[in-house]
Amino acid sequence: MYSQFPADQGQPTPETSSAAQAGRTRAPWLPIERVDGTRLEYDEFLARYMHAGRPVVISNVASEWAAMHQWTPEHFKQRFGSKPVAIAYGRDMPFDQFIDEVVASSPEKPGPYMYRSFLHEVLPELLPDVIPQNKFAFPRRYASPLMPEKWRRPDGYLKLLIGGIGSKFPVMHFDGENAHAVITQIYGDKEFIVYAPEDTPYLYAKKAFPNHSVVDDPVMQDLERFPLLAQATQYRTVLKPGDMVFVPAKWWHVARALSTSISVCSNILDGSNWDDYVEEVAVAEAGTSPKRGKAIRRYLTAAGRVLAKLESMQYNSPALARALVLPRVLAPVSAEVAPEPSRTQLQIRIPGS
Ligand SMILES: O=C(O)CCC(=O)C(=O)O
């Protein structure tokens, strides 16, 4: 257990359908800590949560977003009609048909859950609906022009998540590349479940994908099949519109829609998770070419040092940072100094690769 938290306002959530409950046990859980975003200083967020590797739900993070009053299932249907959108890996659907299936979803017959549509790539017209940028979704090393193109995500990897009642993210997992994640709820309610990295031995990681769990339902648990689950501490919350959950690197998580639900998700890299990020991508690249693996490790280690210096300059001398363009373009540490998401991508070539 990572600590005792004050109770949140999340309610106990409905159990899954009675057929699915047969022989299963309702998991005990603790609430994820909850704070009001209008009273949380950015520095405090970094110190108490991001750099401490501690999850938190922050409310009122998106009150100025047009998305908060525009985005509804009907709105997407009208706006995008039959435009094909990526729902899952290798599965595209016309947007209007997808929305019909989402609205018809039920716990007994869950509809599809969209988790592969990146705004920057496929729906850039939605980006103006999610500004001003959420300050708790920074720093954003992923967006830095110093990131090699393969890993660079100009909007911080903003992804659309849509599902109907009973549908869920397909797998309990932790994010690759040692990334932190932030998920902001825009419409409807979604239940969010997390487990600490220390509980990994009890979570039945897949052999081929060690960041994916075999456990299909962490709410109604099959303890005969997964007896070790009883030793893990589950943290839960219900995300309501305007709530954001911060999920630190290596924390297991999964979500299910309690009503029709629309959210956006993005990933964070900064000094707190950089070293393990570099290690993970360097090892992966070395699998295809040891020379490339070495070059990537060398380049990203050096880039990390530059980014850390630029970030600390912005934290310690914000006035100077605002006056100088280059540091905030290269290392957007906060929503105040970051350029708005743009489609321009600077190409970085890694020497030796
Ligand atoms: O559906 C959700 O909110 C979970 C999203 C998520 O974990 C992911 O995209 O990696």
The ligand as a Tripos MOL2 file, in Angstrom:
@<TRIPOS>MOLECULE
LIG
   10     9     1     0     0
SMALL
NO_CHARGES

@<TRIPOS>ATOM
      1 O1         -9.6640    4.0080  -20.9700 O.co2     1 LIG1
      2 C1         -8.9250    4.5890  -20.2150 C.2       1 LIG1
      3 O2         -9.2260    5.5970  -19.6140 O.co2     1 LIG1
      4 C2         -7.5170    4.0360  -20.0290 C.3       1 LIG1
      5 C3         -6.6060    4.5690  -21.0720 C.3       1 LIG1
      6 C4         -5.2600    3.9520  -21.0260 C.2       1 LIG1
      7 O3         -4.8720    3.3900  -20.0510 O.2       1 LIG1
      8 C5         -4.3640    4.0300  -22.1780 C.2       1 LIG1
      9 O4         -4.7590    4.5490  -23.2150 O.co2     1 LIG1
     10 O5         -3.2180    3.5360  -22.0780 O.co2     1 LIG1
@<TRIPOS>BOND
     1     1     2 2
     2     2     3 1
     3     2     4 1
     4     4     5 1
     5     5     6 1
     6     6     7 2
     7     6     8 1
     8     8     9 2
     9     8    10 1
@<TRIPOS>SUBSTRUCTURE
     1 LIG1         1 GROUP 0 **** ****
